[in-house]
Amino acid sequence: MALRDLIPFNNGSREVGLHRAETNPFLALHREMNRLFDDAFRAFDVAPFSSQGIGWPSVEVNETDKDVKVVAEVPGLEEKDVNVELRDGLLTISGEKKSETEDKERRFSERYYGRFERSIPVGEVDQDKVAATFKNGVLAVTLPKSPAAQQKVKRIAINSK
């Protein structure tokens, strides 16, 4: 599993990659297009793509030699509202967050409602030993690596000259 697969490009920060963008016209164009789209959506009082559904729920992935731990924040949901599936080395967290009020009563909302699905590549894991817990809107999934996956890791010694 490549950790870079889980990190969104630029993560909403304008400071990241400024030096590279100044020397690379394509990165500068990419950053400027993101800014233009953010400004356009802000003018209509609509959240931009990055915070409305895409990339929600927020996850944290930790990997050791023995296991992969995925923690997802799903505030306002109960255990019965969340589905967790593991298929072909891909962990999928899905569910639905329902609105508590009708739209006619809502004046303004930055809260996210509706269906969500988040898929995270976890590699080769022992499917029989996967465990999940849910407490206070936080889902934690522990995925022990299979013996074959643990043997694939090779430490390389660094020699000084």
N, C-alpha and C positions, 0 to 999 in steps of 0.2 A: 504494500500500500504506500503510495507516494503522498506525503503530507501536503505537497503543493496542490494536489487535487482538491483539498478541503479549504484552501485559502482563496477567497475571492480576490480578483485583481483590484489593487488600489484600495480596497476595503473602505471606500468613501473618504479617505484622507487625501487631501490635495498636496500635502507635503511629501508623501511617499513618492519617490521616483522623479522629483523635480529636476535633479541634476541630470539624470538620464534623458528626461523628456526634452531638456534644452538642447541636447546634442542629437536627439533622434526626432525628426519631424513627425513620424508616425505616432510616437508616444505623446507628443504635444497635441496632435490632432485628436487622438483618443481622449485625452484629458479634457480638451475643450468641448468635444461633443458630449461627454458626460455632464459637464457643467451646464451646457445649453439645455439638455433634457431635464436636468434637475430644476433649472430655473423655469422651464415651460410648465412642468407639473406643479411647481409651487404656485404659479400664477393662477392655476385652476383649483387650488386648495386640495390637491390630490397627492398622496404619497408617491415618491418615485418607485421604480421597479425594485430597487434593492431592498426596500424595507416593507413592501406590501406583498406578503405571501412567498416571494422568492427568498430563500435563505431563512425561512422561519419554520420551525423553531430554531433558536440559536443552539449550537452544539459545541461541545468541547470533546476532543479526541485525544486520549493518552495511550501510548503504546510502550510496552516493555518487551523483554525477551519472551515472556510467558503468556501475555494476554494483551487485548485491546479493550480499553474502557471508553464508552461513549456516554456522555451526559448531555441530556437535552432539557432545556427549560421550556415548559408548556404551562405558563401561569393561567389560572382560571379554568383548567381542565381537571377532570377526574380520571382515574385509572381506566374506567370503562369507555372513555372517549378517545383513547389512544390505542393504535394497533402497531405491533412490532413484528417484522418478518425478516428472516435471513434466508437468502436464496443466492446461490452461486457466488459467495464471497461479497455480497452486497446487503448491508443492513438497511431496511426501509422503515422509517417511522412515519405513520400517517394517522389521520383522524379528522375531526371537525370541531371547530369552536363556534358555538351558536350565539347569536345576539341575545342579550337580556331584555332589550326594549325594541319596540317597533320603530321603523324608520321615521314615521310621522312625528314622533316625540323627540327625535334626536336632532339637535341643532348643529353639533360639531362632534366629530370623533376621530381620534388617531389610533384607535384600537383596531386590531385585525380580527375579522370574523370570516368564517368559511372553511372550506376543506384545505388541508395542507398535506404535503408529502415531502419527505426529505430522505435521500438515499446517500449512504456513506460506504465507500469501498473499504472492506476490512480484511481482505485476503483469506488465507486458509485458516479456518477456525474449527474447533471441535464442537460441532453443532449440538451434541448431546449434553454438553456441559455449560451452554449459554444460560446466563441468569439475568433477570431484569427486576428492578425495584422501582417503586413509584412513591414519592413522599413530598407533600407540600408543593406540587406542581413541578417537581424535578424527576425526570426519568433517567435512571442509570442502568446501562446494559454492560455486563462484563462478558467478554468473548474470549475464552481461553484458546490460545493458538494450538493447532494440531502439532503432534510430534514432528511431522514432516516439515512444517513451516518453521519450527524452532531450529531444526538442523540446517536450514537454508542460510541462516545468518552466519557469516564468517567474519571474525574480527581480523583486521589486518594490522600488523605491527608496523610502526613508523620508525625507520632507522635514520639517525642523524649521520651526516657525512663528515 
